[in-house]
Amino acid sequence: MKKNRIARLCAAGCAAFGLMLLSVAGMSMEVQAAEIIATVQGKVVEGTTSQILLLDTSDGRMEIKVDAESNTSGCKMLLPRKSISVSLSHGSDGYLHAVTISDDLKGSNVSIDMDTASTVTGTVNSKTTEDVLHLDTVQGEMELKIDTTTDMSGCSVLVVGGKYSVRCARGEDAYMHAVSISDTAAVPAADAPQSGALSPVYSQPVTNVSGTTRTVTGTVKDSTSESTLELATSEGDFVFMIDDNADTAGGCVLTSDNKLMVTFYRGSDSNLHVTKLVGVKDSSLATVDTSSQSTVTGTVKKKSTENILLLDTAQGEMELKLDKLESLSGCKVLVQGKKISVTCARGSDAYMHALTITAVK
């Protein structure tokens, strides 16, 4: 009996010693796997994924594995042509593994109105930079500013073609900002975005909460309507609300590709609202014979500009100069397909000139 007890104790001791050896060996392997053998600098190459980093260095192109042990807290965005620094270790699989990835990203931060926060899900497209996230969503492409305070702890790394969930809100600079970015699997379905949640249309003027205005120049997009101006600029696409108090005397023709300068503010509804529109106008020395006026009715054609209004009438297309326009009634702007009545008169330059324009119901 005593011999059996001694045998069992010896067996248990051997097992414990064996486990200890395995544990030590495992620790040794872990330390070896994380041992930094070199640190390289280079630029991210197109084709990089969340698992494989392709890096152009002074010594040639490198293929580096990014895994759960890689420390990416210093650089979450692996975008093409981005300059980064990577410390490397040898893996037992024969690959080089990223131990840490970092960059020297700097950026200014602005105040964010978290009351306007929404969550959107989409795919990062190739226009994304370190400063601006371009996200393809079911509602269309979104442009979101990325700040140094953007929380990216919820995603491993951010790559072109990757799908992410982004919490975003309007900033005091009137842009939408990415508050946090997460891998889509980490976000509950309840946070899924609602269609149109970021672009409500308000027909009444709203308070300028910041008390300041900004001005941008760009070209009118096809999707513009009488109440909403969509403008393509060098800073990205903007959406502006056109209220009854907007000054459109200097730029009322909102047909596709027309160039405009827009002064705007951010309202208490978190949307951008037009203060003033200024279009591109030519000077004119023509005199107009106002003693002989006529009235025509028709619809605004797509190629109308701030200088020439092209009107589709029952008698055919008319060209009317807008340099002598005195008033615009019943609407704030003219868009393609808008039905209007125009009082006009002949000028010394042989053109008909619009004097007044009235919207037709």
Secondary structure, DSSP 8 states (H G I E B T S, - for coil): -HHHHHHHHHHHHHHHHHHHHHHHHHHHHHHHHT---EEEEEEE-TT--SSEEEEEETTEEEEEE--TT-EEEE--B--TT-EEEEEEEE-TTSSEEEEEEE---------EEEEEEEEEEEEE-TT--SSEEEEEETTEEEEEEEEEEEEEEESS-B-TT-EEEEEEEEETTSSEEEEEEEEGGGS-GGG---TTTT----SS---BSSS--EEEEEEE-TT--SSEEEEEETTEEEEEE--TT-EEEE--B--TT-EEEEEEEEBTTSSEEEEEEEE--------EEEEEEEEEEEEE-TT--SSEEEEEETTEEEEEE-TT--EEES-S-B-TT-EEEEEEEEETTS-EEEEEEEE--
